[in-house]
Amino acid sequence: MKAIVIATTGAKALSVLSASIDAYVPEDVVVYVSDVITNTGMYPKRHQWVYVPNRANNYGDAYNAIVDKAFQAHDEIIVANDDIVLNPLSYRHLGEDVSALKTEFGKVGWVVARSDYVRPPQQAFRMDPNRIGHITQCSPLFGYVHIQAWVDYAPINWYSDDIQCIDMMSKGYQHFVSRSYVHHAGSQTIGMDNQKNHLDSEAWIKENRPELHKEWYAQV
């Protein structure tokens, strides 16, 4: 896991994340950041930072572009939200768990950190801190993925990760929650209006994934 990939719009909380990367991640890890601003001087210099302009108008396209850039040089990466903070064991535990899961399961999809502000199956307070768990759909706040398992996100905000997880499982990959923990400030990029985020993705899902639209929007 020699690359961390971050997409952001304005970098509101990136200085805090970058400080935790600087403190707790080995210096040979390259950090790729896609941003709408060009001021790379805010980033600590212990790591190599690769800047890519963020010209996307949604979460899915933004991460697809920066992940594609990182995969040109690395076979496996960590995708990170811009509004998280690592602790001293976040990177180490994720790496240890990925190694163990590869040995046991082979076709490993996402291996993601648990957190506090995240979907219930990843919430730290619900889980044994010493055990790895299976998961079917996940939020890669801080998550490992291999190039062979990768499937592009849908060009939407909400549900892009759910759809990706489903598509990766259709290829035979399994997803896991690591012992790794990160603090998540929560929806700093797309906002906390859940109903708006839910409805904003409906048109694309209805047209492109009607079977999921029937399930997810039945009550709307």
N, C-alpha and C positions, 0 to 999 in steps of 0.2 A: 504494500500500500504506500507507494511513493508519491502520490498526488492527492491533493485535496481540491475540490472543485466547488466554487461558490458563485451564484448569480444573485445580483442585487440591483436595486433601483434607488440610487442616492446614498446608499451605505450608511443609513441612520445608526445602526448598531455594529457596523463592521469593525470599528476600532476596538471594541471590547472583544469580539471574536478573534481578531487578529492578534491581540495581546495574549489571549489564552493559547493560541497556536504557537506563538513565539516562545511561551513559557513551557509548554508541555509536549510539543511534537518534535521529533528528531529533525535536525536542520537539513538533512538530505531530502526531505519531503518537499516537493514543489507545490506551490499554491497557485491555482488558476482562479482568476476572478473576472467575472463579466459584470460590468457596471455601466451606468449611464453617464458617469462623470469620468474625467481623465486624470484626476489628481492622485497619482500612485504614491505620492510622498507620505501619505498617511499610514502606509503599511510598514511594519517592522522589517529590518533588513537581514535578520538571521537566516531567513528562508529566501529562496528564489520565488518572486511573485511574477506571474505571467498575466498581463492585462489584455482583455478582449472587450471591445465595445459591445454593450448590450443594446441591440436595436430591436429587440422583441417587444411585443405588447402583451405577453402572457407568460406565465410560469413555465409551461411546457416548452415553448420555443426557446426561451432564454437558457434553460438547462440543456436542451438538445445541442445548442450551438457550442456552449463551453465544454460540455462532455465530449463532443466530437473532437474539439481541439486537444483535450487532454489525452484521449485515446490514440491520437497520432503518435504519442511518445510513451504511453503506459498501457499495459494490458488490464490493470486493476486500479481502481480509484476509490476515494471516499467523496461522496456528495454531501455537502454541508449547507444548511440554511444560514442566512446572514444574521439571524437573530438568536444564535445560541452561544453558550459559553462552555468551553471544555474544562474538565478538572484534571488533576495529575494522572488519572488512570483511564481517561476516556479513550485515548488512542491505543494504549497498551492492551486494555481489555478487548477492544474491538479486534485488534490483530490476533491476539491469542485465540479468540473464539472463532474467527474465520479459519485459522489453521486447523483447529479441532473439527470444525464442521466439514471442511473439505475432505479430511481423512475419513469421516464417518459417512457422509452423504454424497460426496462427489459433485453432483449438479446443484451448487449453491447459488441462489439468486441474490436477493437483498439480505444483508446482515446489518441490522439497524440498532442504534442506541435507544435505550429507554429514556424517558424524560418526565417532566411534570405537566407541561401543557402540550398534550398530544392525544391521539385517539386512544380509547380505553385499553386495548391489548398491549400498548407500549407504556402505559403509565407506571412509573417506578413504584409507587406506593402499593400497587396491586400485585407486585411480582417478588419472588424470592431473589434477592440481589446476587445470589451465588449460582443461579441456574440460567441456562439458555432456553428460550422458548420458541416453539413453532408459531408462525403467524401466516395468514393468507393475504392480507392487505396491510400495507405499512406506510408510514410517513418517514422518509429518509432524512430526518433532521440532521443526522450524522450517520451515514450508512455506506457500507462497502458494497461494490458491485464489480463483476468481471466483464470485460468486453464481450465475451461469448454469450453471457446471459442478458446483456443490455437490449432493451427494446425502446425506441424513441417514445417520449411522452406525447400524449395528445396535446394539440395546440390550445389548451385551456388552462385555467387556474385550478379551481376545485375539480377533483376526480381524476386529474391527469395521472396521479400516482396510483390510484385504485385500478385504473384501466391498464396501466403498465404492469402492475403486479399480476393481474389476471392473464395478460398476454405472455408474461414470462413463465407462469405456471403451466400454460398450455404447451410450452416448449420443454416441460419436464423439470423446471427449476423450483426449488423450495425456498421459502423465506423464513428468516429467524430474527428473534429479538436477542441481542447480546446482553452480557452483563454490563457493558459500557453504559455510562450515564452522561448526559449533557443537560445543562440548564437551558430552558427555552423561554424566552421572554414572551413569545406568542404573537403570530400574525402581524409582524411589523411591516411586511411588504404588501400584502393584498388586503389588509384591514380585517376587522373583526365583525363585520356585518355578515353573519353566516347565511341568512336568507338571500341576500343579494348575491353572494358568491355562489350559492347553490343554483340560483336562477340564471346567472350569467353563463353557466356552462351548458344549459339545457339545449339550446339550439344545435350545437355541435354534436352532442350525445344523441339527440333525437335523430339526426340525419345519418350519423356514422355508426352508432352503436344502439340501434333501436331496442335490442333485447335488454340492455342496461337501462335505457330510458324508461322502459315499462316498469322495471323494478325500483329505480331510484326516484322517479317522479310520479308514482302512482297516486300519491296523496296531494299533489299540487294542483 
